[in-house]
Amino acid sequence: MFRFFKKKAGLSEEQKRMNLLWENYASGELEEENYAIFVLCDYEGGVNGEGHSGFFFNHEENLQKYDGALKSILPDELYANFLRACQSYGTEHEDEVCECADDFFYENEQEIIDILQNYANGMN
């Protein structure tokens, strides 16, 4: 009787670790702990929320630092995608290039999630 009210199984260990990663990101701890992972979280969340154009607009003052961090952590094709979009920011081709960059990002987002999950799995 009323089995549908029964609690679902808890979070997996990987989910708990990923939640901890995002908590550390939100609190600012991650920025001091591992800047490249902090930037990757910011990039992943920002592009998902507002696309590349919005991400660049909201992070204009940090783009040079973010570029170095993302270059150090992203696979080559994902970094090249970021760079193409970044170079188009503020040009007449921004909308077109950033829309293509958004599509490529979403198609390959699992690679970013895997990087974040691998980092989260190693957290204490």
C-alpha positions as a Markdown table, in Angstrom:
| # | Residue | x | y | z |
|---|---|---|---|---|
| 1 | Met | 0.0 | 0.0 | 0.0 |
| 2 | Phe | 1.3 | 3.5 | -1.0 |
| 3 | Arg | 4.6 | 2.1 | -2.4 |
| 4 | Phe | 4.8 | 5.0 | -4.7 |
| 5 | Phe | 5.6 | 7.2 | -1.7 |
| 6 | Lys | 8.6 | 5.1 | -0.9 |
| 7 | Lys | 11.9 | 7.0 | -0.9 |
| 8 | Lys | 14.0 | 6.5 | -4.0 |
| 9 | Ala | 17.5 | 5.2 | -3.7 |
| 10 | Gly | 20.0 | 7.8 | -2.6 |
| 11 | Leu | 22.6 | 9.5 | -4.8 |
| 12 | Ser | 25.4 | 7.5 | -6.2 |
| 13 | Glu | 28.9 | 8.3 | -5.0 |
| 14 | Glu | 29.7 | 10.0 | -8.3 |
| 15 | Gln | 26.6 | 12.2 | -8.0 |
| 16 | Lys | 27.6 | 13.1 | -4.4 |
| 17 | Arg | 31.1 | 14.0 | -5.5 |
| 18 | Met | 29.8 | 16.1 | -8.4 |
| 19 | Asn | 27.4 | 17.9 | -6.0 |
| 20 | Leu | 30.4 | 18.6 | -3.8 |
| 21 | Leu | 32.3 | 20.0 | -6.8 |
| 22 | Trp | 29.5 | 22.4 | -7.6 |
| 23 | Glu | 29.2 | 23.4 | -3.9 |
| 24 | Asn | 32.9 | 24.2 | -3.9 |
| 25 | Tyr | 32.5 | 26.2 | -7.1 |
| 26 | Ala | 29.5 | 28.2 | -5.7 |
| 27 | Ser | 31.3 | 28.9 | -2.4 |
| 28 | Gly | 34.5 | 30.1 | -4.2 |
| 29 | Glu | 36.7 | 27.4 | -2.7 |
| 30 | Leu | 37.3 | 25.8 | -6.1 |
| 31 | Glu | 38.7 | 29.0 | -7.5 |
| 32 | Glu | 41.6 | 28.8 | -5.0 |
| 33 | Glu | 41.8 | 25.0 | -5.1 |
| 34 | Asn | 42.0 | 24.5 | -8.9 |
| 35 | Tyr | 41.6 | 27.6 | -11.0 |
| 36 | Ala | 41.3 | 25.6 | -14.3 |
| 37 | Ile | 38.5 | 23.5 | -13.0 |
| 38 | Phe | 36.8 | 26.6 | -11.5 |
| 39 | Val | 36.9 | 28.2 | -15.0 |
| 40 | Leu | 35.6 | 25.0 | -16.7 |
| 41 | Cys | 32.7 | 25.0 | -14.3 |
| 42 | Asp | 32.0 | 28.7 | -15.0 |
| 43 | Tyr | 32.3 | 28.0 | -18.8 |
| 44 | Glu | 30.1 | 24.9 | -18.7 |
| 45 | Gly | 27.4 | 26.6 | -16.6 |
| 46 | Gly | 27.6 | 29.9 | -18.5 |
| 47 | Val | 27.3 | 28.5 | -22.0 |
| 48 | Asn | 24.4 | 26.3 | -20.9 |
| 49 | Gly | 22.7 | 29.3 | -19.4 |
| 50 | Glu | 23.3 | 32.0 | -21.9 |
| 51 | Gly | 25.4 | 30.6 | -24.9 |
| 52 | His | 28.8 | 31.8 | -25.8 |
| 53 | Ser | 27.8 | 35.4 | -26.6 |
| 54 | Gly | 26.2 | 35.8 | -23.2 |
| 55 | Phe | 29.1 | 34.1 | -21.5 |
| 56 | Phe | 31.6 | 36.4 | -23.1 |
| 57 | Phe | 29.5 | 39.5 | -22.3 |
| 58 | Asn | 29.3 | 38.5 | -18.6 |
| 59 | His | 33.0 | 37.6 | -18.4 |
| 60 | Glu | 34.7 | 40.2 | -20.6 |
| 61 | Glu | 37.1 | 41.3 | -17.9 |
| 62 | Asn | 38.2 | 37.7 | -17.3 |
| 63 | Leu | 38.4 | 36.4 | -20.9 |
| 64 | Gln | 42.2 | 36.5 | -21.1 |
| 65 | Lys | 42.7 | 34.6 | -17.9 |
| 66 | Tyr | 39.9 | 32.2 | -18.8 |
| 67 | Asp | 41.5 | 31.6 | -22.2 |
| 68 | Gly | 44.7 | 30.3 | -20.6 |
| 69 | Ala | 42.8 | 28.1 | -18.1 |
| 70 | Leu | 40.6 | 26.6 | -20.8 |
| 71 | Lys | 43.6 | 26.0 | -23.1 |
| 72 | Ser | 45.2 | 24.0 | -20.3 |
| 73 | Ile | 42.2 | 21.8 | -19.6 |
| 74 | Leu | 40.0 | 21.4 | -22.7 |
| 75 | Pro | 40.6 | 18.9 | -25.4 |
| 76 | Asp | 42.0 | 20.6 | -28.5 |
| 77 | Glu | 38.7 | 20.6 | -30.5 |
| 78 | Leu | 36.7 | 22.1 | -27.7 |
| 79 | Tyr | 39.4 | 24.7 | -27.0 |
| 80 | Ala | 39.4 | 25.6 | -30.7 |
| 81 | Asn | 35.7 | 26.0 | -30.6 |
| 82 | Phe | 35.9 | 28.3 | -27.6 |
| 83 | Leu | 38.7 | 30.3 | -29.3 |
| 84 | Arg | 36.7 | 30.8 | -32.6 |
| 85 | Ala | 33.7 | 32.0 | -30.6 |
| 86 | Cys | 35.8 | 34.3 | -28.4 |
| 87 | Gln | 37.5 | 35.8 | -31.5 |
| 88 | Ser | 34.2 | 36.6 | -33.0 |
| 89 | Tyr | 32.9 | 38.3 | -29.9 |
| 90 | Gly | 32.0 | 41.9 | -30.8 |
| 91 | Thr | 32.3 | 41.4 | -34.5 |
| 92 | Glu | 29.6 | 41.4 | -37.2 |
| 93 | His | 29.9 | 37.6 | -37.3 |
| 94 | Glu | 29.4 | 37.0 | -33.6 |
| 95 | Asp | 25.9 | 35.7 | -33.7 |
| 96 | Glu | 26.6 | 33.3 | -36.5 |
| 97 | Val | 29.9 | 32.0 | -35.1 |
| 98 | Cys | 28.7 | 31.8 | -31.5 |
| 99 | Glu | 25.5 | 29.9 | -32.6 |
| 100 | Cys | 27.8 | 27.3 | -34.3 |
| 101 | Ala | 30.0 | 27.2 | -31.3 |
| 102 | Asp | 27.0 | 26.6 | -29.0 |
| 103 | Asp | 25.9 | 23.7 | -31.2 |
| 104 | Phe | 29.4 | 22.2 | -31.1 |
| 105 | Phe | 29.6 | 22.7 | -27.4 |
| 106 | Tyr | 26.3 | 20.9 | -26.7 |
| 107 | Glu | 27.2 | 18.0 | -29.1 |
| 108 | Asn | 30.5 | 17.5 | -27.2 |
| 109 | Glu | 29.5 | 18.6 | -23.7 |
| 110 | Gln | 29.9 | 15.1 | -22.3 |
| 111 | Glu | 33.7 | 15.5 | -22.7 |
| 112 | Ile | 33.5 | 18.5 | -20.3 |
| 113 | Ile | 31.3 | 16.7 | -17.9 |
| 114 | Asp | 33.7 | 13.8 | -17.9 |
| 115 | Ile | 36.6 | 16.1 | -17.0 |
| 116 | Leu | 34.6 | 17.6 | -14.2 |
| 117 | Gln | 33.5 | 14.2 | -13.0 |
| 118 | Asn | 37.1 | 12.9 | -13.0 |
| 119 | Tyr | 38.2 | 15.8 | -10.9 |
| 120 | Ala | 35.2 | 15.4 | -8.6 |
| 121 | Asn | 36.0 | 11.7 | -8.1 |
| 122 | Gly | 39.4 | 12.6 | -6.8 |
| 123 | Met | 38.1 | 15.2 | -4.3 |
| 124 | Asn | 38.2 | 14.4 | -0.6 |
